């Protein structure tokens, strides 16, 4: 144990001898999270541009157009029929609504004419409009039924209906789903930085191999297991400090809500840090040069972060990719965070914790086995 503590002290001293490492391990991840939060939270939804052609030119058709503008996040634009095709193709309009001639008469007759909706963007744009017009048409049809086909009676009923809208008291509820999704994506970037930091620390072994220090250490009373344990412990100390610093800074300095209790978030990030340390040791153990280690680290980190949901929600990927994501430790860490955000507790993420521990144990065992069997003492570049 004495040898391990001595090596840990030396590794930390060498690592933070360069002041730039404080930025790499502490400030860079924090700035990355704040930057990503700023980008995603700054993206506000713009009103959807809808073209309108009123071929009926009646009080009823004008009422429908006015209610459409009030009811949704739409900006209505009066257009000519000849403009529709060009404006849809150049995307200055998301859809065009055409109220057909004789619409009011068809309502009174009890056979409402169809309101045409033209769009190149499909149901994502037209679904709400269709539901809105269907509801309004049913209400107007009921008025026509009450008027029993009498035009004058219908107009009187419609005037009272349009002039006395339903009085509705609205209670505003705060929708946290969007902000939770943004926070989850930002924490995905944090996982990438944790993985990067743990890998850099583990790669300190490469420098000692290059300077032949590694082989001199192994020739001393220090065993391979002690050496790897010291390296892993050093990485763990750095990851712990990094995680604590980021959580405290997010909650106290930037006042950012993660929707996860600080102790649980710290536990999840710390477990993922152990996994990242194991991955860093494996890339070092299987590398015969600094170039190979850097390439292998990139080939592991980038695809696994992409598949694990660090850059975008896994639900956006094809079904096959979503299944592959379950083999990535990043997915289990983010899934644990999401479960807590959705109101879960420690019991609900026990499976995630167990799998992250299993990942870390497997990676450590592979690295120890590889280092123990390494017999190449030739030049390392």
N, C-alpha and C positions, 0 to 999 in steps of 0.2 A: 504493500500500500504506500510505503514511503517513496518507492521509485515512481509510482503512478502520480502522486501529488507533485513530486519534483518535475516530472515531465509536463504535467498540466501547467504548472507555473511558468515553465520555460516556453511552452507553446503560446500561452496567452501573452507573455512578454514580447515574443518575436512578432506575433500577429498584430498587436497594437503599437508596435514601435513606429509603424507608419500611421500618421494621423489621418490619412485618407481612409483608412479602414473604419474609422468611426462613422464617416459619411456612408460608406458602403453598407455597413451592418445596421445602422440606426436611422439615419436621416433619409437615405434613398428609399427604403420600403415605406416609410411614413409619407414621404412626398408622393410616392407612386399611388398610394391609397387615396390621399386627398385629391390628387390630380384626376384620378379615375372617377371619384365621387363627383367632382366638379363637372366633368364632361357629361356624365350620364344624367345628373340631376338638372343640368342646364338645358337638356334637350326637352323643350316643351312642345306639346302638340299644337299645331297650327290649325285654324279653321279650314274645313274642307270646302273647296270651291265647287258649287253646284250651279249648273245652268238651268234656266227656267224658260219654258215656252208656254204661254197661256193662250191657247187657241179658243177657249170658251169665252173669256172676257166677261165674266159675270161676277156678282158679289160673292157667290159661293167659291169660285175658283180663286179669287183674290184672297178670300179668307184662308183657304188651304195653303197658299203660298206664304202668307203672313205667319201662320201657325208653324209651318216648317222652319222658318227662320228663327222662331222663338224656341222651338223644342230641341234642336240639336246644335252641335258645334259646326254650324254650316254658315257659309257666306253665299247668298243667292245672287246670281247674275242673270239679268234679262238678256237673252241671246236670240239671234235669228236662226232659223232652221238650217240655212246654208253654212253657218259657222260651226255647227256641232262637230262634224267630222274632224276638221283641222284642230279645234280647241281640245278635243279629247286626245288626239294623237300627240300634240305638243304638250299635253299634261297641264294646261292652264285651267282645265276643268276635270274634276274627278268623275262627274256624272252629269247627265242632263235629264230633267223631269219635263215631260210633255203632258199637259192637261188637255185632253182632246176636246174639239168643238162638240157642243151638245152634251157636255158632262152634266150640267145641272138638270137638263131635261131627262137624261137617262136615270138620274137619281130619283126624280119625282115619279118616273114611270116604274120604278122598282127594279130596274135592270141596269145597275151602275156600269158605265163604260170604264175600261181599264186605263189607269194612268200609266203611261209608258216611262220606263227608266232605262236610259242608255248609259253604259259604262264599260270601260276596258279593264277595270280593276276587280270585277267579280263581286261576290257576295260580301266581302269585307267592307265595301263601300255601300252597296245597295240594300243589304239586309235590313238595316234600321229604317231606311226610307220606305221600303215595302211594308214593314210592320206598321209604321206610322200612318201611311195612306190607307191601309186595310182597316185600321181602327177608326179613322175619320169617316171612311166610306160606310162602315157599319152603323155609326152614329147617325149619319145623314140619312141612311136608308130607313132607320127607325123613325126619324122625323117625317120622312115621306109616307111611311105606313100610317103614322098618326094623322097625317093630312088627307089620307085616302085619295091620293091622286089630284087633289085640288091645289093648283099652282099658287093661288093667293094665300090659302091656308098654310102651305109649306113655307112661303116667304115670311109670313108672320112668325111661324114657329122658329124658322132659321134665324130671324132677326133677334128674337129673344134668346136663342141658344148661343149665338155668337156674341151678343152684347152682355150676357151674364155668364161668364165662364165659371166653372167649378172653383170654389174657394178651397185651396189646398194649403195646409200648413206643412212646411218642409223642415225637417231636422237634418242638419248636415252631419254626416258621419265621415270621419277621417279615414281615407283608404290608405292603408299602410303597405298594401301588396307591392306597389311600384317601388316605394322607397326600400322595402325589404329586398326586392330583387336587385336593386342598384347596389345595396350594401353587400349582398352575397357575391356579386360580380367583383366588387372592390376587394373583398376578402379573398377571392380567388387569386387576384394579383398579389396579395400578401403571401399566399402559399407559394407562389412562384419565387418571391424574394427570399422567403425562408429556405426554400430548396436551394436557391443560388448561394445564400450565405453559408449554409451547412456544407455545400459542396466545396466552396472556396476554402473553408477551414480544413476539411478532410484532405484537400489537395496540397496542404502543407507537407504531407509525406513526400510528394513529388520533389519538392525543393530539397528535402533531406536526402532523397535518393540521388538527385543530381549532384549534390555536394559530397556524396559518399557518407554523410552523417548517419543515414539510416542503417547501413551495414556495420558501422562502428558501434551503434547503439545495440544492434542485435548480437554483436560479438561480446558485449558486456553482460553482466548478470541480469540485465533487463530482458525479459522474455517477449516474444511476439505478442502474446496476449496482453501483457502489461502495456506494451507500446500502443497497441490498438485501443486499449481501454482508456489510456491517457488522452489519446487523440479524440476518441468519441466523447469523453467527459469534457474536454475543452470545447468541443463543438456544442455540447449540450449547454454549457454555461453561457456561451455566446448566444445561442438560440433563446435561452430563457431570458437573458437580459434584453435581447431584441424584442421578444414578445411582450414582456412587461412594459418596456418603454413605449411601444406602439399603442398598447391598450390604454395605458395611462394618458398618453398624449391625445388619443382620439376622444376620450371621455372628458378630460379636464381642460385641455388646451383648445381643441377644435369643436368640442360639444357635439360630436357625431354619435348618433344613436345606432348601435349595431343590432339591437333587439335580441341580444344574447347576454345573459349575466356574465360579468367579467371573469369569475372563477371558471365557468364552463368553457368560455371562449379560450381562456389561457390553457386549460387542460387539452382541448382539441388541437390547438396550435402547437403545444409542446409535444404531443404524441406524433403529430405530423412532422415536427422537427426531428424526432428520433428516426422516423422513416427516411427523412432527407439525409440524415447523417449516414444511415446504412447505405443509401444509394451512392453517396459520395465516397464511402470506403470501397464499395464494389468497383466503381469506375477507376479508382486509384489502383486497386488490387489487380485489375485486368488490363492495365495500361503499361506499355513498355516504353512510352515516351511522353513528354509533356504535351506534344501535339495530339497524340492519340487520346490522352486523358481529356483534353479540352473538347475534342470532337465527340468522344463518347458521351461526355456530360451533356453536350448540346443535343445530341441525338436522343438522349433519354428524357431530358427535362422538357424540351419544347413539345414533342408529340404527346407526352403523357399529360402535360398541362392543358393542351388543346382538347384531348379526348376526355380528360377528367372534369371539364367544365370551368376551368379557371378564366377563360377568355370570353365565353358565351355560355348560355344555359344549355345543358345536355339535351333538353327537350326539343331544341331546334335542330338537332342532328338526326340523320336517318336512323331507323330502328336498329339496324345492325350495329352502327356506331354506339348507340345508347347501351347495347348489351356489352360491347367491348369496354365501355366506360366503367363498368362494375369491377374491372380488373385493375383499375388505377387507384392508388391511395388517395389522390386528390379528390376523387368522387366521394369516397367515404368520409373524408373530412368535411367537404362542403355539404354533403347530405346530413351530417350530424348538426352542422350549423343551421341548416334550413329547418330541420325538425324542431330545434329549440326556438327558432323564429316563429314557427307555426304553433307554439304553445306547448311543446313537449318538455320533458324534464330529463334528468339523468338516466332514469330507467329506460326511456325511449331510445337512447343512443348507446346502450351497452353493447349491442352488436357492432356498431361502428367502432367503438373503443377497442373491442376485442380484435377486430380485423386490422386496425391500425397497429396494434401491438404485435399481431402475427406478422404483418409486413416487416416491421422493424426487426423482429427476432430473426426472421428468415434472411434478411439482408445482412445482418451482423454475422450470422453463422456462416454464410457464404463467403463473406470477406475474411473472416478469421481462418477458414479452411484454406482459402486461396493464399493468404499471406504465409500460413504455416508450411505450405508445400512449395513455396517459392524458393528456387535454388539458384536463380540467375543473379550473379554478382558482377555481371559485366557493366560496362558504361551505360549510364542512363542519361538521356539527353532531353 
